[in-house]
Amino acid sequence: MHLGRAGEEVRRKKEKEERERRRPACARCAVKFSDERWAEKEKAWNDDRLCADCRPAGVDRRAREAAEREQAAAEAEAAVEAKRAGVWWRRS
């Protein structure tokens, strides 16, 4: 069955609307992904769900959080070592 030119245009418009409805958005700023970013997201199994503009901020945040975790672990280890080293001379 041939839809004709008008029917074909209606079908294309519906397909385009459906594609735009499915287009993912950034988890941080809610901006819809570009076609390039969407294709990149589809390839990656561990995508961060951030747009190209928010990605640097996400990378900075993750690096800062990792540094804070490392610092907290080092401080905890230092506290344990200090407690171990100081126990022998403390009075009861």
N, C-alpha and C positions, 0 to 999 in steps of 0.2 A: 504494500500500500504506500503510495507516494503522498507525502504531506504537503508538498508544494513549498514555495519560498517562505510564505508567512508561517506555516507550521514548523518549518526548520528553524526559523528565527526564534519562535516561542520555545522550542526544545532547547536551543543553545542558551537562551536566557535563563531557563529553569536550571540547566546544568551549571551555569555560572553562579547562580544564586545558591545552589546546593553546595558547590565548592566553597564559596565564601562563608557559608554557615558552618562548614566543617573546619575552616582555617583555624589553627591553634593561635592562642594569644599568650603573651608574656605573663608569667606567673607574678611578676613584680609590678609592672606598669599597665598591664592589660591591653597593650597595643598588639594588633594582629600581626603575625609573622609575615615577612616578605616571602615570595615564592622560593628564593634561594635558601632562606633560613628554615622554611618548612621542609624543603628537600633534605637539608642537613639534619634536621630533627628526625626525619623518617629513617635515616641511615644509622643513627647512633642508638645504642641500646641503653645508655646511661645519660640521656640528655638532661640538661639543667633547667629546661623549660623557660629560659630567659631570651629576650630579643637581643639583637646585636648591640643595642645601646646599653642595655642593663648587664650584659655579660662581664665587662671589665669590673663593674661594681661588685658583682657576685664573686668573681675571682679574688678581688681584694678582700672581701668579707671572709671568704673561706680561708685565705692565707692568714688573716688576722686572728680568726678563731683557732686555727691550728697553732699559731705562735702562742696564743693565750693558754691553750691546753698544755703545750710543752713547758711553758713557764710555770704553770700551776703544778705540773708533775715534778719539775726540778725543785720547786720550793717545798713540796711535800717530802721529797727524798732528802733534801737538806735538813728538814725538821726532824725526820726520823734519825738521820745520822747524828745530829746534834744531841738528840735525846739519848741515843745509844752511847755517845762519847761522854756525856755529862753524868750518867747514872752512877758511876763507881764512887764518886766523892760526896754525893748528896746524903745528908743526914735524914733519918727517919723521923 
